[in-house]
Amino acid sequence: MAARMMRAISVTEFGGPSVLRLCSDMIVPQPRHKQVLIRVHACGVNPVETYIRAGTYARKPTLPYTPGTDVAGVVETVGEGVTAVKAGDRVFTTGIESGGYAEYTIAAEDCVYKLPDTLDFTQGAAIGIPYFTAYRALVHKGHSKPGETVLIHGASGGVGVAACQLSRALGLRVFGTAGTPGGMNLALNNGAHMAFNHREDGYTDKIMAVGSRGQIEINPRDVMAKESSVIGVVLFFATPEEKRECAAFLYTGMETGWLRPAVGSQYPLDKAAQAHHDIIESPGAAGKIVLTM
Ligand SMILES: NC(=O)c1ccc[n+]([C@@H]2O[C@H](COP(=O)([O-])OP(=O)(O)OC[C@H]3O[C@@H](n4cnc5c(N)ncnc54)[C@H](OP(=O)(O)O)[C@@H]3O)[C@@H](O)[C@H]2O)c1
């Protein structure tokens, strides 16, 4: 039987956004044991995918590769031994085997979750990395407790909106920052009690220094005097058990309604390079950036 073809982004060299090239003659992969073939409708664009594409990240995929891990779509077929989902199910993923910037992708069964009817595919593509990272930071690493206060820098992006919604669900007092009035409103509409503009002088000069997009200088005496902790978070290190716990909590959010991904700019698959440029270079985040197929 002749192989089926699909459109997908293929990266053959590391570099700027232009290395994200659309190919229309990629072979649709076949699911193996415990794998699921998904017809992709939307795929989340995450900053880490730009670092990996640039070749500057600690983990480098073997070339050529197709980026993207957070897809939402419909199960096309399943491999042998799959019981959690079946053909026709609406699903989202938290990891994939063959790359999500594509019309079809393969995911391991344990990274595939049913997408509730209340969420559309673009929202489904905004769950994986953003919500699982927010949960890891707030619960597994931050050990947040109801009544505590959290400051979310960059509350208007994919992880930030997720962190605002999650923080409120956990009973926290939530301060969020964004770089525009629209972004601040987004934070307020998604759970923040107060919002600040991190592009204004003053108080924000201090908080602008925090985060993974720049250097930070810390005076150990300040940390000591407040018995403060500085904790790094990497979603990649989450164990299967931690992911199951996280998924259970997030599912409750989808069912009860507090988990509502805010989708911002949408780009067709052939504009993936533009999406990579904009997620890093265009200030004024307004929710999750997704590709649609
Ligand atoms: N450790 C992990 O496992 C992990 C997992 C996921 C994400 N991350 C990291 O978390 C960050 C956010 O990811 P995301 O998907 O939410 O990205 P995003 O959707 O692009 O959102 C970026 C957010 O950061 C704000 N921002 C931009 N420049 C800023 C600055 N200089 N100071 C403070 N805020 C700034 C943006 O607001 P304005 O555009 O309005 O300025 C926006 O709210 C990225 O650095 C990403 O690499 C880490």
PDBQT file of the ligand as one rigid body, heavy atoms in Angstrom, charges set to zero:
ROOT
HETATM    1  N1  LIG A 301      11.226  25.440  33.314  1.00  0.00    +0.000 N 
HETATM    2  C1  LIG A 301      10.340  24.898  32.481  1.00  0.00    +0.000 C 
HETATM    3  O1  LIG A 301      10.137  23.658  32.457  1.00  0.00    +0.000 OA
HETATM    4  C2  LIG A 301       9.546  25.812  31.570  1.00  0.00    +0.000 A 
HETATM    5  C3  LIG A 301       8.385  25.328  30.948  1.00  0.00    +0.000 A 
HETATM    6  C4  LIG A 301       7.651  26.190  30.162  1.00  0.00    +0.000 A 
HETATM    7  C5  LIG A 301       8.068  27.518  29.979  1.00  0.00    +0.000 A 
HETATM    8  N2  LIG A 301       9.214  27.934  30.562  1.00  0.00    +0.000 N 
HETATM    9  C6  LIG A 301       9.675  29.339  30.370  1.00  0.00    +0.000 C 
HETATM   10  O2  LIG A 301       8.697  30.205  30.939  1.00  0.00    +0.000 OA
HETATM   11  C7  LIG A 301       8.663  31.435  30.208  1.00  0.00    +0.000 C 
HETATM   12  C8  LIG A 301       7.228  31.760  29.783  1.00  0.00    +0.000 C 
HETATM   13  O3  LIG A 301       6.759  30.784  28.847  1.00  0.00    +0.000 OA
HETATM   14  P1  LIG A 301       5.383  31.044  28.082  1.00  0.00    +0.000 P 
HETATM   15  O4  LIG A 301       5.092  29.845  27.273  1.00  0.00    +0.000 OA
HETATM   16  O5  LIG A 301       4.360  31.554  29.035  1.00  0.00    +0.000 OA
HETATM   17  O6  LIG A 301       5.829  32.238  27.093  1.00  0.00    +0.000 OA
HETATM   18  P2  LIG A 301       4.885  33.363  26.406  1.00  0.00    +0.000 P 
HETATM   19  O7  LIG A 301       3.543  32.787  26.115  1.00  0.00    +0.000 OA
HETATM   20  O8  LIG A 301       5.711  33.916  25.318  1.00  0.00    +0.000 OA
HETATM   21  O9  LIG A 301       4.685  34.464  27.546  1.00  0.00    +0.000 OA
HETATM   22  C9  LIG A 301       5.768  35.255  27.944  1.00  0.00    +0.000 C 
HETATM   23  C10 LIG A 301       5.318  36.112  29.106  1.00  0.00    +0.000 C 
HETATM   24  O10 LIG A 301       6.464  36.774  29.650  1.00  0.00    +0.000 OA
HETATM   25  C11 LIG A 301       6.262  38.195  29.589  1.00  0.00    +0.000 C 
HETATM   26  N3  LIG A 301       7.592  38.798  29.360  1.00  0.00    +0.000 N 
HETATM   27  C12 LIG A 301       8.264  38.952  28.199  1.00  0.00    +0.000 A 
HETATM   28  N4  LIG A 301       9.432  39.535  28.440  1.00  0.00    +0.000 NA
HETATM   29  C13 LIG A 301       9.498  39.768  29.782  1.00  0.00    +0.000 A 
HETATM   30  C14 LIG A 301      10.464  40.362  30.650  1.00  0.00    +0.000 A 
HETATM   31  N5  LIG A 301      11.603  40.842  30.174  1.00  0.00    +0.000 N 
HETATM   32  N6  LIG A 301      10.188  40.389  31.987  1.00  0.00    +0.000 NA
HETATM   33  C15 LIG A 301       9.029  39.901  32.478  1.00  0.00    +0.000 A 
HETATM   34  N7  LIG A 301       8.073  39.344  31.710  1.00  0.00    +0.000 NA
HETATM   35  C16 LIG A 301       8.323  39.282  30.379  1.00  0.00    +0.000 A 
HETATM   36  C17 LIG A 301       5.250  38.397  28.468  1.00  0.00    +0.000 C 
HETATM   37  O11 LIG A 301       4.522  39.625  28.636  1.00  0.00    +0.000 OA
HETATM   38  P3  LIG A 301       4.713  40.834  27.582  1.00  0.00    +0.000 P 
HETATM   39  O12 LIG A 301       4.842  40.221  26.203  1.00  0.00    +0.000 OA
HETATM   40  O13 LIG A 301       3.474  41.659  27.709  1.00  0.00    +0.000 OA
HETATM   41  O14 LIG A 301       5.955  41.550  28.023  1.00  0.00    +0.000 OA
HETATM   42  C18 LIG A 301       4.335  37.193  28.716  1.00  0.00    +0.000 C 
HETATM   43  O15 LIG A 301       3.450  37.441  29.786  1.00  0.00    +0.000 OA
HETATM   44  C19 LIG A 301       9.622  31.263  29.028  1.00  0.00    +0.000 C 
HETATM   45  O16 LIG A 301      10.850  31.852  29.359  1.00  0.00    +0.000 OA
HETATM   46  C20 LIG A 301       9.765  29.752  28.905  1.00  0.00    +0.000 C 
HETATM   47  O17 LIG A 301      10.977  29.365  28.314  1.00  0.00    +0.000 OA
HETATM   48  C21 LIG A 301       9.965  27.122  31.377  1.00  0.00    +0.000 A 
ENDROOT
TORSDOF 0
